[in-house]
Structures are given as structure tokens and as C-alpha cells.
Amino acid sequence: MSRSVLISGASIAGPALAYWLNRYGFAVTVVEKASAVRGGGYPIDMRGPAVEVLRRMGLEETVRARHVATRRLTFLDGDGDVLNSVAPTVITGDEAGYDIELARGDLTSVLYDAVRDDVEFRFSESIAALEDRGDRVDVTFSSGRSQTFDLVIGADGLHSKTRSLALGPEEEFHRYLGYCFAGFTMPNYLGLSHEGMSWAVAGRSASLYAAGDGDRDQVHGVPGVHSRRRALLRVRRPGRAA
Ligand SMILES: Cc1cc2nc3c(=O)[nH]c(=O)nc-3n(C[C@H](O)[C@H](O)[C@H](O)COP(=O)(O)OP(=O)(O)OC[C@H]3O[C@@H](n4cnc5c(N)ncnc54)[C@H](O)[C@@H]3O)c2cc1C
């Protein structure tokens, strides 16, 4: 009988791992607390070994077809004047024509589509309790259902509930690095196209990133602050109180 594996989280790590475990004969179940695979997010880079992994999964061409092709990154000083404008590869070290940049949500969909027929996905579900029995793990889910697996893997991101259940409260493992940022989308009022724009002064920064063409799209906004203590960033929308 094949060994059973439970993966918590169906974003990038979850479906990618599910793909490989399924290919090597494991019986895989993935639980995701959202009601469907989550879209959204600005583009992320796939470089070097990650491209090779995609190739071995037979997904390279599918992913390459969604390549964003950022043309330039522009840096502004505190007054908003242009300091410099460069090709992204100057900064990222990406290999033009090999590395791929695509929207986070697109990558998640491609990975999910590659494995959804071979692996059981349970949405609106999450792990409520874990009992490690040495050679197996007894799991109670938020739905009340119970099941035993040979292995449980946390692929549930930054504030992983699985890690907390297995290792203790995450506060014990945090190391605050002094930087807070927020990410959101907003109207592309500057008409940016396939480019990023970044403003920075000591302790504060703000970036706009346009993955698409001109003013038809939205841009991704990412303000950030240096703060000795964790800060709560309030983003004010035009016409609304903060
Ligand atoms: C909606 C979203 C937007 C993002 N946008 C960007 C971006 O623009 N740029 C960027 O660089 N990175 C972004 N990230 C983060 C990036 O995807 C990850 O940091 C990185 O790719 C690692 O992926 P991951 O699969 O390990 O974790 P994540 O991508 O963080 O995914 C974790 C998954 O686990 C699920 N989950 C969380 N807790 C539980 C639980 N208790 N039970 C079951 N499921 C759970 C989440 O819903 C999510 O689907 C985003 C992540 C998400 C979820």
C-alpha cells in the first residue's frame, strides 16, 4: 500500500510537492483553508534550478507563455526626480531568455492544474490538531473529520499553523528584521507598462509595479518603512478616510 502524505496549503510549495510525491507513488491529500486556489499577487521570478524543475514537470512552455517581460526599473529620489532607469537584469542578475517572471496567481494555477486530477484537494479545510505517534500522525481537521497519515507537511506559508502545531508558537522563532511593507493593487494612473518604479528616502520607500500594458491595467503598490518596532501600515484610498 502506498504511504499517505497530508500537505497543508495549496499555493506554490503545496501543489509542487504534491506533484512530485504523487509521481513517486505516495497517496497525497492537500488541504487548503481558502475555498479555492488563491489568485493574486505581483509577478515572481523563476530562476536557475526552478526553471529546471519546471522543465522536469513538463510545465516549462506553459509557464513561459505567461512570462511578464518587465522592460525597465526606474529609481526616483526623494523629490520624485529620476535617478536612473535600468533593465531588470542589471539588478536581479536574471539570465534574459532563460529566467521567467510570471504572476504569482498564474504559477499557482499552472501547478494546481498539473496535479489536480491525481491528488485529492480539500478546500475550506485545515488542520485543527496533530498527534505525532512516531510512525504515523493522527490529524483532526477544522471540519471535525479525523484521519491518520504517514507524514504531514506544512506548506501553509509565512504564519504556518502546521509549524505552530508541531513546534510551538511562532513568536518563539521570529526574528524581526526592522522592515514593514504592504502590498495592494491600485489604478494605473501613471500609465506604466511592463515596468517598475521605486521611490526611496532613508527609512521609507514606495514602489509601483506594472505587469501589464499601459492604463488598461492596475499596478501593484508596495510601500515600506523601517521601524524598530513592528508597525501597522495604513493605506489611504483616494476619497476615503485612512
Ligand atoms: C494570495 C497570495 C499573494 C501573494 N503575493 C505575492 C507576491 O505578490 N509576491 C511574492 O513574492 N510573494 C507573494 N506571495 C507569497 C508567495 O506566494 C510565497 O511566499 C512563496 O511563493 C512561498 O509559497 P508557499 O506555497 O510556501 O506559501 P504561500 O504562497 O504563502 O501559500 C500558503 C498557502 O497555504 C494556505 N494556508 C495558510 N494557512 C493554512 C491553514 N492553516 N490550513 C490550510 N491552508 C492554509 C494559504 O491560503 C495559501 O494558499 C503571496 C501569497 C499569497 C497566498
The ligand as a Tripos MOL2 file, in Angstrom:
@<TRIPOS>MOLECULE
LIG
   53    58     1     0     0
SMALL
NO_CHARGES

@<TRIPOS>ATOM
      1 C1         -2.6770   35.4700   -2.0350 C.3       1 LIG1
      2 C2         -1.1410   35.4950   -2.0090 C.ar      1 LIG1
      3 C3         -0.4730   36.5380   -2.6940 C.ar      1 LIG1
      4 C4          0.9290   36.5730   -2.6870 C.ar      1 LIG1
      5 N1          1.5410   37.5630   -3.3860 N.ar      1 LIG1
      6 C5          2.9030   37.5330   -3.5210 C.ar      1 LIG1
      7 C6          3.5720   38.4540   -4.3580 C.ar      1 LIG1
      8 O1          2.9480   39.2970   -4.9520 O.2       1 LIG1
      9 N2          4.9310   38.3890   -4.4770 N.ar      1 LIG1
     10 C7          5.6670   37.4660   -3.8020 C.ar      1 LIG1
     11 O2          6.8850   37.4320   -3.9390 O.2       1 LIG1
     12 N3          5.0440   36.5910   -2.9820 N.ar      1 LIG1
     13 C8          3.6980   36.5850   -2.8470 C.ar      1 LIG1
     14 N4          3.0670   35.6850   -2.0340 N.ar      1 LIG1
     15 C9          3.9050   34.7840   -1.2710 C.3       1 LIG1
     16 C10         4.4740   33.6980   -2.1190 C.3       1 LIG1
     17 O3          3.4680   33.0340   -2.8400 O.3       1 LIG1
     18 C11         5.1220   32.7460   -1.1310 C.3       1 LIG1
     19 O4          5.9020   33.4150   -0.1830 O.3       1 LIG1
     20 C12         6.0850   31.8110   -1.7640 C.3       1 LIG1
     21 O5          5.7760   31.5990   -3.0770 O.3       1 LIG1
     22 C13         6.0640   30.5330   -0.9720 C.3       1 LIG1
     23 O6          4.9240   29.7900   -1.3400 O.3       1 LIG1
     24 P1          4.2870   28.7920   -0.3470 P.3       1 LIG1
     25 O7          3.4790   27.8450   -1.1670 O.co2     1 LIG1
     26 O8          5.3470   28.2150    0.5440 O.co2     1 LIG1
     27 O9          3.3810   29.6560    0.6190 O.3       1 LIG1
     28 P2          2.2040   30.6800    0.3030 P.3       1 LIG1
     29 O10         2.2420   31.1380   -1.1040 O.co2     1 LIG1
     30 O11         2.2270   31.7130    1.3720 O.co2     1 LIG1
     31 O12         0.8820   29.7770    0.4420 O.3       1 LIG1
     32 C14         0.4000   29.2350    1.6360 C.3       1 LIG1
     33 C15        -0.9500   28.6020    1.3230 C.3       1 LIG1
     34 O13        -1.3970   27.9380    2.4850 O.3       1 LIG1
     35 C16        -2.7300   28.3220    2.7510 C.3       1 LIG1
     36 N5         -2.9090   28.2300    4.1960 N.ar      1 LIG1
     37 C17        -2.4590   29.0870    5.1500 C.ar      1 LIG1
     38 N6         -2.7720   28.6400    6.3690 N.ar      1 LIG1
     39 C18        -3.4420   27.4810    6.1830 C.ar      1 LIG1
     40 C19        -4.0230   26.5590    7.0670 C.ar      1 LIG1
     41 N7         -3.9800   26.7360    8.4090 N.pl3     1 LIG1
     42 N8         -4.6490   25.4630    6.5500 N.ar      1 LIG1
     43 C20        -4.7030   25.2710    5.1920 C.ar      1 LIG1
     44 N9         -4.1740   26.1270    4.3050 N.ar      1 LIG1
     45 C21        -3.5360   27.2180    4.7950 C.ar      1 LIG1
     46 C22        -2.8610   29.7270    2.2010 C.3       1 LIG1
     47 O14        -4.2010   30.0630    1.9340 O.3       1 LIG1
     48 C23        -2.0250   29.6140    0.9390 C.3       1 LIG1
     49 O15        -2.7810   29.1360   -0.1410 O.3       1 LIG1
     50 C24         1.6750   35.6010   -1.9800 C.ar      1 LIG1
     51 C25         0.9920   34.5660   -1.2940 C.ar      1 LIG1
     52 C26        -0.3970   34.5060   -1.3100 C.ar      1 LIG1
     53 C27        -1.0950   33.3550   -0.5770 C.3       1 LIG1
@<TRIPOS>BOND
     1     1     2 1
     2     2     3 ar
     3     2    52 ar
     4     3     4 ar
     5     4     5 ar
     6     4    50 ar
     7     5     6 ar
     8     6     7 ar
     9     6    13 1
    10     7     8 2
    11     7     9 ar
    12     9    10 ar
    13    10    11 2
    14    10    12 ar
    15    12    13 ar
    16    13    14 ar
    17    14    15 1
    18    14    50 ar
    19    15    16 1
    20    16    17 1
    21    16    18 1
    22    18    19 1
    23    18    20 1
    24    20    21 1
    25    20    22 1
    26    22    23 1
    27    23    24 1
    28    24    25 2
    29    24    26 1
    30    24    27 1
    31    27    28 1
    32    28    29 2
    33    28    30 1
    34    28    31 1
    35    31    32 1
    36    32    33 1
    37    33    34 1
    38    33    48 1
    39    34    35 1
    40    35    36 1
    41    35    46 1
    42    36    37 ar
    43    36    45 ar
    44    37    38 ar
    45    38    39 ar
    46    39    40 ar
    47    39    45 ar
    48    40    41 1
    49    40    42 ar
    50    42    43 ar
    51    43    44 ar
    52    44    45 ar
    53    46    47 1
    54    46    48 1
    55    48    49 1
    56    50    51 ar
    57    51    52 ar
    58    52    53 1
@<TRIPOS>SUBSTRUCTURE
     1 LIG1         1 GROUP 0 **** ****
